Amino acid sequence: MGGTTRLEDEQLPQLLLDLPSSFFSVGPISLLACGGAHVLALTTDGKVVTWGRGTSGQLGHGDMVSILKSKHVKSLESLVITHVSAGWSHSGFVSDTRCLFTCGDGSFGQLGHGDCNSHCSPLKVSYFDSKHVDQIACGMRHSLVLMKGLSGDTIYGFGSRKRGQLGVSMDNIISISLPQATVGLEGVEIVSIDANGDHSAALSGDGHLYNWGRGFGSTSDVHCPRHLPSSFCFIQVALGWNHMLVLTGGGEVFMLGGNHHGVLGDPQKGSLVKHLCEESRGEALVKVQENRVIKTWGWGEHGQLGLGSTYDQIIPQAIPLGSRLPRRHSMIKVYCGSGFTFAIIALVHITCIHRLGN
């Protein structure tokens, strides 16, 4: 799934120069979604290419075959895709017409089609035919959908609810295959959702953080969205298997969750330098600082920290990128999967507008 066309683990960052032609024929990448062992790449013109493990049909190519090189998802070529998400072994796609498509493993109902069947090509989720889907977030065995409407925002969940990760009021039911509305967020404007492992999270328009599902550390499972009280205004959330990262408007990173693999570090609040972005998936964590230094820590068994070893790290370590990182006018986006990491470095074009005097 690393995109290097080799099956062995890579312990240092590899510059992907020998990219397949599919990358160049569909425009620059605007978003990556990294799952259990597969990757979805969304381009600026709304096309999707995928690669990695495909044994459950999660790549969307009409088969259940794993591939090392990226390939267009042909069944989506007539659509403009605006959002994608990758779970452990399933995938979700939102079109500009606000329709939802899913594929991959459906054994827990996480595809939302009313059954537990798997699909190897993206299939439209008919439940949302007359609804305005904005985002999808795929966890290990569950999915969340953010719907925008005139009556307000609603989050729907489907798939496994064993740890409360769907946030629905259905006692003694382990999984559901038709979308059900999450309870407890009525009247709240939701701007983003996230799902990973058995956890779920949402951010509101006024910077409040909500989470539900498997409890972090020794805390109990939470079966409906819970507001985490804080004086901070949060602008981004990223979930891992056993932890959560949140980014404040002031550039501070806070961590919640288990402290194995050095996930929490010490202290629990990140340093006061400004972080431009942060990403968490599996049990590896990444932050990008204002000076464009990428730091990683946590689980490193597969070399996913990019430090040249397979050791876990309990404190953030700078990745040795050297001269490969542009010095000026660059934007860095980092994406973590379960045991692998991608960093996209894009040049930012600066336009200067001069005021003309009289």
Salt bridges, closest charged atoms under 4 A:
GLU8 OE2 - ARG6 NE 3.29
ASP9 OD2 - HIS302 ND1 3.19
GLU10 OE2 - ARG6 NH2 2.37
ASP129 OD1 - LYS124 NZ 3.63
ASP134 OD1 - ARG98 NH1 3.98
ASP153 OD2 - LYS148 NZ 2.93
ASP206 OD1 - HIS208 ND1 3.66
ASP221 OD2 - ARG163 NE 2.66
GLU252 OE2 - LYS269 NZ 3.42
GLU283 OE2 - HIS260 NE2 3.25
GLU283 OE1 - HIS261 NE2 2.94
ASP312 OD2 - HIS261 ND1 2.88
